[in-house]
Amino acid sequence: MKILELVDEVAPFLPSVKEPQFAVSATDKIKYTAFALGIFLVCCQIPLYGVTNLNSGDPFQLIRMILASNRGTLMELGISPIITSGLVLQLIKGSKLISIDLSLKADRDRYQALTKLTALVITFAEAIAYTWSGMYGPVGIITGTIIVLQLCASGVAVILLDDLLTKEYGFGSGISLFIASNVCERIVWTTISPYTYNTGRGTEFEGSVVAFVHLMLTRENKLMALQEALFRSNLPNLMSLFGTFAIFCLVVYVHGWKVSVKMTHAKNRGAVQAHEIKLFYTNSMPIMLQMALVTNITFFSQQLYKRYGNSLLIQMLGKWKRGPRGPDTIPVSGLAYFVTPPDGITAIWNDFGHFVIYCIFVLTVCAIFSKTWVEISGTSARDIAQRYTENKWLVASRSHGSANNPKQAMQNALNEYIPTAAAFGGICLGVLCILADVLGAIGGGQGIMICVSIIYDYWKELQKDQTYKKMV
């Protein structure tokens, strides 16, 4: 309880956006959303002042897209403080370490303030850790302090933009908007990028479509040029673009799979509604948790290998070498190697054992995280039944229990679907991510899954807004 008392004292000083006095129109929501996105994209292009060296390997390369971060810019931290604070508080709340009833407005405000306070602390801690760990090269006290202040200022800006959107000035949340824009930006850039590289076979364009046009115009053997544009391994290719489109379509199709549990109101039997249970019951949360786990494993493995690479124990955790392009290093053996995806079909063919272990790891971890998240996030059958029965809603079918115990009857009805949707849905998420990795989809399976989930939620919200306008 001391934590909540502290939150009450510091809440007035936390960065915050006032609640809207009136309902915000759809046009104004679009404007606010565009404004937040514009600020984010601009910050993604402004380099940090004082950075002297970015040639060392990037320990966060696997998760930067999900964290909506851009290395060496004001968006270095991205949304990681907000996501981390949300996960930590969900775990604390699910473990009953703090007593908060989110059905009460006062407690909701305290929880939001606690989330902001935690995010600010994490922002400051990450800014210091990034600067003094040598990620930006050797910096002095003054330059290091300037970098930390820049990261903290941009972190506060992200918190405010997220607060602006979550308070219904715009659509969705800052987290969703920034992740989706980051993934879409990556897909567009790797398709039409004009950057060139000299790989020993002459100048090649990074963008897959630009490279296709260039190869077809400059190579005499058009068939070989087409083959290279489709399957080149050192830079984005057309097959990756086709794979991305195929995975997008498949995820959109599967995302709509759901079942409904019909309910009636205890005081008004004519009032009927359905509680929808999607196949992806926990949305993209299992993927985000799996990526966070992999990132921590690879980060510590990479840092330990730099310092104690001759140790057998450290080599079991992971051996690293410089990649074919750029300063980033890649794992070549050990635990870090087996929990990261193979680099295309050729890599699967060369080391099929790696692919099998990676598949088992992803499917198992996604299923476990999905079931665990249901319990700690308040979306289990028990929690949902509690909320519905408090509002006098009853399950329509009489086959799930006695009418004298409506809560148990509803819990029984929900338990027929929720545990299965959580576990099986987590496995399906893992399968789609593995398929995307095999096809070389741009942005990776995890990035595409999260992006599609976010875009789908935006579409549903716009539909809801249009339906409300028609009713009015």
N, C-alpha and C positions, 0 to 999 in steps of 0.2 A: 504493500500500500504506500510505502514511502516513495516509490517511483511515481505513482499517480499524483501524489502531493507535489512532488518536484515539477511534474508536467504542468499542473495548475499554476504554479508560480512563474514558469518561464514561457507559458503559452502566449501571453500578450506580446512577447518580444520576438517570436518566431516569424520568419517570412511567410506571409499569407495573402491570399486574395479574398476580398469580401464576397459574401454570398450575393447572387443577383437578386435585386428587389422585385423584378418581374420576370416572367417567362421569356427566355431568349428565343427569338425567331430563328427559323432554319437558315435564313440568309445571313444573319449576324453570326450564327454558329460556324458557318462556312468561313466567314471573315476571320473570326478568332482562331479557328483551326489553322487557316492559311498563315496567319501572323505567327503562331507558335512554331509551325513548321519552317517558316522563313528564318526566324531567329536561330533555330537549331541548325539549319543547313549552312547559314553564314558562319556560325561558330565552328562548324566542322571544317571550314577552310582557312580559319585564322590561326597561324602557327603560334605556338607559345614563345614568348620573348625570353631569351636567355638560354635556350636549348642549344647545346654545342655539338651533340653527337647522337645520331639515331641509327648508327651502323651495327649496333649489337642486336642479337636475336630478340624477337618480340615474344615474351612468354605468354601473352594473352591473344595470340593470333587466332586460336581456335574459337574464341567466344566473343571477339570484338563485334561481329555483326549482330549478335543477340543483345549485347550491351549497348548497341548504337554508339560506339565510340570510334574515334579516328585518331590514330597515333600521332603524337607531336603537335596536336591542335588544342584549342580550348575545350573541345569535346573529348579529351583524353579519357576522362572518367565515364563519360556517357551517362547512362541511367543506372550504373552499377550500385551507387549508394542507395537509390530508391528501392531497387529490387532486393538488395541485401537486407535493408531495414525491414521491408515487407516480409521476407522469408523468416527473419529472426523473430519478429513479433508474432507471426503466425504460429511458429513453434512454441513461443512462450505462452501465447493465449491457449493453444491446443493442449499444452501441458498443465494448464490451470495455475500457472505461476502468478498471473495477475487476473483479477476478477473484473471483467468488463462485459456489460450487456449491450451489444450493438443495436438492440431494438430501441434503446433509449437515446435520444438526440444528445444529451449531455455526455454520455459515455462514448458515443461516436465521435464527438468533437475532441474528447480527451485522447481517444485512440489515434485520430488523425494528427493531433499535436505530438503525441509520442512517436509516431512514424516520422514526422518531420525532424524532430529532435535527434532521433537515432540516425536518420539520413545525413544530417549536418555533421554529427560526430564521425560517421564513417567517411564522409567527404574529406574532412580534415585529416583523418588518419591515413586514408589512401593517398592524399596529396603529399604528405610527408614521406610515406613509404616509397612512392614512385620516385620522388626527387632524390632522396638520400640513398636509395639502393643502387644508383648509377645508371638508371634507364636513360637519362638524358646526358650522359657523359659527366666528366668532372665539373662540378659547379662549386663556387664559393658560398659563404654564408649569405651574402647580400643577394646574389643571383638566385640561389636556392629559395630564399624567402620570397622573392618576386614570383618565381614559378609556382610556389605553394599558394600564394595569394591569388594568382590567376586561376588555378584549378578550383580553389574554394569559391571564387566569384562565379565561375561558370557552373559550378555545382549548385549554388543558390539559384541561379537563373533557371536551371533545369527543374528544380523543385517548384519554383513559382509557375513555370509554364505547365507543369503537370497539375498543379493546384488549380490553375485557370481552367483547364479542360475538364477535370474531374468535378468541378463545381458547376458543370453544365453550361459554361459559356461557349464551349465547343463540343465536338463529337469525341466520344471515347475518353482516353486518358493520354497523357504525355508518353507514358511507357509504350503503349500500343502504337501511337502515331510515329514515334521515333524509330522503333524497331522496324515497322513496315516500310518506312521511307528509306532506311538504311539498306534493307534487303533489295528493294526495288531499284535503288540507286546503283547497287552492285551489279544487278542483272543488266541494267541499261548500259553501264559503263563498260562491262566486259563484252558487250555486243557491238558498241560503236566507238570504243576508245581509239583515238588517233595516235597514241603513244607507240613508238617503235623500239625494237630490240634487235641486236645483232647476235644471233645464235650460232654463227659459224656457217650458215647457209644463205647469208645475205640479210638484208633488212626485212623484218617481219612486223606487222602491225599487231597490237594487243587485241583489239576488238575483233571478234570472230567474223562478223559480217563484213567489216572493212578489210580484213585479211583475205576473205573469200574473193572479194572484188579485185583486190590487188594481185592475188595469185592467178586468177583467171586472165587478167590483162597482161601479166608479165611473163608467165611461163608458157613455153611452146607446147609442152605436153599437157593438154587440158585435163586429161583423165587423172594424171598424177597430181595436178594442181587441186582438183576436186577432192581427191583422196586425202591430200595433206590438209586442206581446209576442214574436212570432216573429222579427221582423227589425230591431228597433231597433238603431241603430249606435253610440250613445253609451255604452251600458251592456250588460252580459251579457244575451243573449236566449235564447229556447227553442231556436232552431236550433243555437246553439253547444252547448247541452246534448245535443241529439240527435246532433250531429256527434261530440261526445266519446264518447258511448256506441257509435256506429258504428265509430269508429277503435279503441276498446278491443277490440271484438269481432273486427275484422279483424286487429289485431296479435296477439291471442291465437291466432287460427286459423293465421296464417302462421308464428308463432313455433315451432310444432311440426313444421315441415318439416325433414327431415333425411335423410341417407343413412348407411349403416353399412359399415365395412370390417371383415370378419371376420378374426380372428387365432386362432392355436393356440399352445400352449406347446411349446417345443422338447423339454422333458423329460417332458411329460405330454400326449400328443396328444389325450387326452379332454377336456382343459381348453380351453374355447373362450370367447372374449369378442369383443365388437364395439366398435370405436372410432366413436362417433357424431360426425358432422360436420353441424352445423346450418346452415341457410341464413343466419341471423344469426350467422356464425362468431365475429365479434368483439364480439357482444352490442351494447351501446349506445355503445361507445367511440368509433366514428367521429363520432357525433352530439355527444358531449361535446367532442371535439377541434374539431369544426366550430363549436360554440357558443363555445368558448374563443377561436378565431380571430376570429369576428365581434365578440365582446365587446372584444377588444383593438383592433380596427379602429375600432369606434364610440367606445370610451373616448378614444383618442388624438385622433380626429377632433373629438369634442365639446369636449375641453379646449383643443385648438389653435384651434378656431373661436371660442371665448369670448375668446381673447387676440389672435388675428391674423385675424379674420373677413374683413378686406378683401383679404387675399392671395389671388390667383388659384389658387396651388398648394394652399392650405388649403381653398378652396372646391371644388376637384376632389376632395379627400379626403372632403368632406362639408359641406353647409350644413344648419343646424339652426334649428328654430323651436319655440315652446312648443306643447305638445299641447292637444287640446280640453278636457282635464280633468286637474287636478293640476299640480304644478310640473315634471314631467318634460318634456324636450324630445324632438322626433322629427326624424330626418333627412328632408330634402325633395329633395335632389339629391346627386350625387357618389357616390364609392365606397361610403360608409356607407349610402346610400339603397338601392343595388342589391344589397347583401349582406344586407339585412334583409327579412323577409317583408312582402308587401302586407297592408294592414289590411282583410281581407274581400273578398268578391266584387265589391263596388262599386269598390274601389280597383283590382282587376285589370282591370275593364272600362274604367276611366278611363285607365289606363296599362299596356297589355298588354305593352309592351316591358320594363318593369320586372319583370313576372312571368316573362317568358321568360329574362331574364338571371339572375334569382334562381334559377330552376329549373336552369339550366346550372351555375351556381356550386355549388349544394347537391349535385347529383348527382356532379359532377366531384370536389369536395373529399371527399365521403364515400367514394367509390371509392378515391381515392388514400390517404386516411388509413387506410382499412380494410386495404389491402394492406401499407402501411408498418407498421402496428401488428402484423400477423402476424409480420413479420420481427424486430421489436425486442422483442417480448413473449415470445419463446420458444415460439410456437405454430405455427411453420412446419412443413412436412412433414419437413424435415431434423431439426429439434429433436425432434419427436414420435417419428420413427423411431429416433433415437438413444436416447431413454428406453425405448422398448419393447424394442429389441434388447438393451440392457443387462440387462433383466429376463427375457431368453430368450423373448420373444414373437416369433412369425413370422407373416407374412401368409399367410392360408389359401390364396389362389389362387397357382398356379404360373406364371401368364401375365405376371407383372410383373418377372421377372428370375430369375437363377440362384439355386439354393439355396446356392451357395458364397458368395454375397454377400447375406445376409438383410436387412441394413440398406438396401442400395440397392433391393432388391425391395419393401420396405415403403415406402420413400420414393417410389418410382414409383407404388405403389398410392394413397398419400395425395395425391400431386401431381395425380391425376386429378380430385380434388374440392376440395381446400383453396384453391388460387389462385382458382378460379371462385367458390367460396362467399364468399371474402373480397371480391373485386371486385363480383360481382353482388349479394351480400348488402348491401354498402355502398350500392349504387345503390337497392336495394329499401327500405332504411332512409330514404334521401333522398326517394323517391317517397311513402312513407307520411307523412313529416313535411310534405311539400308539400301533400298531400291534407288533412292535419289543419289546416294553416294556411288553406287555401282554405275549408274548412268552418267555420273559426273555432272549432275545438275548444278547450275551456278547458284552459289549461296549455300550449298549443302542441304541435306535433308532437313536438318534442324531449322535452318533459316527459312526454308520454304514452308515448313509446317507452321511455324509461328506466324509468318507473313499471311498465309492463307486464312488462318484462324482469326487474325486481327481484321483483315479485309472483310471476311464473312460477318463478323460482329458489327463492323461499320455499316455494311449493307442492311443488316437486320434493324439496326438503330434508325437508319434513314427510312426504311419501310415503315417502322413504327411511327416516326414523325409524320410521314405522309398520311398514314391512316388516321392519326389524331386530327390533322388539319381537315380531312374530309368529314370527320364526325362533327367538328365545330362548324 
